[in-house]
Amino acid sequence: MLMITIPTQPQHYALVTETWRPQINGVANTLGRLFDGLLQNNNRIQLVRPAQSGEATGLIDHGQAEELLVRGMPIPGYPQLQFGLPATRRLKAHWQNNRPDVIYLATEGPLGWSALRAARQLGIPVVSGFHTNFQQYSECYGLGLFYRPAVAWLRWFHNQSVLTLTASSSQQRELSRMGITNLMLLGRGVDCELFHPGRRDQSLRASWSVGEQDLVLLHVGRLAAEKNLQLLKRSWSTLRGMPDYEGRLRMVVVGDGPLRETLERDMPDAIFTGALAGTELARVYASADIFVFPSLTETFGNVVTEAMASGLAVNAFDLAAAHQHLRDRYSGGLAPAANEDVFLNNLRWLISDSEGRRSVRLHARHRACQLGWPLILQRFEGYLRRASMSSRRMIEAIPSKQG
């Protein structure tokens, strides 16, 4: 992994995103960490995002940081989330008067396109991040005809930037096959003090009607079609119908989204908590035993490393964070992509083999504790500075006009 020494001179950065706290999702969590890390190193930050419900558009000055809130519209099926509308003229005018050294684009939608356009017109270098596998969502929503156009758009968009930062090595390989160049691995961290086995709460388990020898299966994430939740339902239905497991298992589902009502109807004996965050979420993680994660569309999957840090045995497909940080039957259960039979067999093994499960949980926690955020933040700022320095060298290399 390329390590970059960060100069001490503070820089001026702009971050453009369509999701931001207090929204609860992996992208908002990651960008919040990156934003805070840049501020802690005394950089000046501009945050460009759509106004959320109840907010007015305009500039909010926080001193070292400022927010430029632009117009947005609710995402179909996700009324709590906004996508940003084009704002080229506004962004160009703002950046002409308050020019950042580098712009980081975390969205490829209309707002990201307009930010890219304004940056190119002003000659400001752009670094992009690949935070969501939108090209895969087309098939999840019955829009398979849009897959090729989506890939073409993403390839064009990201190849306009100096660097495209990826969350995992498997994602980096996939983007390379799509024809995206200048890829660099950023990765993700996890807070092993917040997500800790010591937060296990017997009173919480008792509220779930769980006995001392019973097992809690946990799923955390957005409850939407792209998360392959049909497999979560099938797995739970299969396990509940097996005599060996009768009465021993409880399913807890954390999260919200358009499929919640359907899942609650189809899984009436599961516990649905809604979206959780912070210490409340950490307590739920630590009070469970096995993390069930059937998604096939993750760019990373922060919930996987959060579960690992909490000391859970993770059952997932061999993709993204699970591929990068778990070993099958050593620190988790890993099934080949889309192989549901192996996924379910691994889940049965984790349930039935108490010693194997205990070993997996210990190894998962150990691996998670090697994934701190400080290294990720240092790497991120290093990439931004690299883009800034490359741009300066290009400008200095242009011959000045004589006479």
Secondary structure, DSSP 8 states (H G I E B T S, - for coil): -------SS--EEEEE-S--TTS-SHHHHHHHHHHHHHHHTT-EEEEEEE--TT--SEEEE-SSEEEEEE-EEEETTEEEEEEE---HHHHHHHHHHS--SEEEE---SHHHHHHHHHHHHHT--EEEE----HHHHHHHTT-GGGHHHHHHHHHHHHTTSSEEEESSHHHHHHHHHTT--SEEE------TTTS-GGG--HHHHHHTT--TT-EEEEEES--SGGG-HHHHHHHHHHHHT-GGGTTTEEEEEE--STTHHHHHHH-TTSEEEE---HHHHHHHHHH-SEEEE--S--SS-HHHHHHHHTT-EEEEESSHHHHHH--BTTTBEEE-TT-HHHHHHHHHHHHH-HHHHHHHHHHHHHHHTT--HHHHHHHHHHHHHHHHHHHHHHHHHS-----
